[in-house]
Amino acid sequence: MRYLNVLSLVVVALVAAVLGWSINYAVSGQNQALLILPWGSLVAEGAAAAVLLYLGLRLRAYRDPEGEERRRRRAPADRKPYDPVWGVGTAAAAQAVAYYGALTAGWHAGLGVDQVMLLGVRTTQEPLWLCVAQIVAGVVLMVIGWIVENWCKLPPEDPDAERDTPYGGRQDPYTTGEGGYARHQ
């Protein structure tokens, strides 16, 4: 899995803006409905951001030494550690939310350009405000996705270990806890 890249998020937003403006321009001449997400979608986007933040904060608490100590003090001793599969899932969800935010912000920025051109003609400005709200929500989702993905990165176990060894920084290919089961005699 590749890490989020600011350039790729910007490219996705720009492509979505161009597509949003051009498709809206094509259908607006045919008296079709605007292609803006409704106000209710902001609730769903907020819920997705809240769930992602919750998962990211849980993962961060398990990853950081201070969070581990706090967790041990307040949690029962038999509580299982954070599952690595949840960490990968959280990282994937963070990337998905960030890309969705880029698409949403870009798409509605393209539609907003058309709405700004109609300021003098249109009596209601609700579509413009809806575009602005979706752009802000998209940027917030991108930032939350970026932050949570960074929380999902594990710190290196041993920063002083040699990186040129064939075992990725470890001197010995076998850990001490294997008991010799994986060793070839």
N, C-alpha and C positions, 0 to 999 in steps of 0.2 A: 504494500500500500504506500502510495506516495503522499508526502505532506502537502498541506495546502500552500498554494503559491499566490501571492498578491497579484501578480501579472495575469495568471489564469482567471482569477475572480474578476479582474477589470475587463479582460477580453470577453468573458461570458456576459458581463453587464453591458458592454458596448454592443455586442452582437444582438442581445435581447432588445436593446434600445432601438437599434436600426430596424429590426424585425417588427417590433411593436409599433413604431411610427409608420412604417410602410404598410403593414397590414391594416392598421386603423385608418390610414389615408385611403386605402382601396375600398374598405367597406363603408366608410362614412359617406361617400358619394352615392351609395345605394340605400341610404336611410336605414342602415342596420344599427343594432344596439352597440353601445360602446363596449370595448373589450377590457373593461376595468374590473378587478376583483371587488366584490361587495364588502361592506363594512364588517359583516360577520366573519369574513376570512381573517380579519385582524385578531379575533378571539382565538381562532385555531392556531395562528402563527404565534401568538403569545403563549398558548398552552404548550406548543412544541418547544419554544425557547425555555419555558419554565422546567419542563421535564428534562431537557438536555442540561440545563444548569444544575439541577438536582443530581443527575447522574455524574456530571463532571465534578461537582463538589464532593460527592461520596468517594469518587476515585482519587481525588486530590488528597482527601483526608487519610486514605489508606497509603498513599504513596509517600507523603511527607512524614518525616520522623516525628514532628510535633503532633501531627494528626494521628499517627499510630499510637503515641503515648496517651493522648486524650481518649482515643477509642478504647484502649485497654482499660482505662480507669472506669469508664461508664458502661462498658459492654460486658456481658458474661464471658467467662474464661473459655467456654466451649464454642464461641462464635467463630465461624469459618472466615478466613481472610477473603479479600475481594477476588472474585473469579477473573482470571485473565481474559476469558472470553467476553465478559462484560466490558472489560477495558477496550478490547478491539471493537466491540459493537458500539461503544460510546464514541470512539474515534471515528468510526464510519458514519455514525449519526451526525457527529459534529461537522464532518465534511459535507454530508448531504444537506444539512441545514444552511451551511455557508453558501453552497452553490445555489440552493433554492433562494436564499436572500439576494444573491447576485442577479439571478434571473428575474425575480420580482422587482428589485430596484431598477434594473435596466429596462424592463418591459414598461413599467409605469413612468419612467423618465421619458421614454419615447412617446408615450401617450400624453404625458404632461406638456410636451412641446406643442402638440396639436391643441391642447386645451388652453395654453397661454395665448396662442394665436386667435382664439375665439373669445377672449376676454371682453372685447368691445361689442360683440354680437350677441352673446348668450346672456340671458337674464339670471340664471342660476349658476353659481360657481361650485356646486357640490362635486361634480366630476373632477375638477381641479384639486379640491381639498382631499378627495379620495386618493388621487394620484400621489399627492404629497405625503399622505399618511402611509401609503404602501411603499413609497420610496424610503421613508424613515424606518418603517418596519423591516424592509429588506436590508438596509445598512445595519440595523441592530442585530438581525439574524446572522449577517456575515461576521460581525464582531464577536458575537457569542460563539459561533461555530469555530472561529479562529482561536479564541481563548480556551475553549473546552478541548480542542484538539491538542493544544500545547500542554494542557494538564494531563493528557493521556500519554505523553512521551515519558518513558522511564529513564531515570538518570542512570549513567553508567555505574556498574557494580564496583569496579576498581579502576579509577582514573589513572593510577600509576602503572597499570599493567602494560606490557608491551603489546602493540597492535600488530606487529609483523609476524606473530606466531601463527602456525596453521590452524589454531583453535580459536581465533578471534580474540586474542588478548590473554588467554589463559596459558599458563606454562604447561599444565598437565591436562590431557584430554578428558580425564575422568575426575569427577568430583569425589570428595572424600566420603560422601554418604552412600555411594553405590555398592559398597561391600564387595567389590570384585566381580559382580555379576556380568558387567558389560565388558570386562577385560578379556582380551584374547591371550591365553596362556601359551 
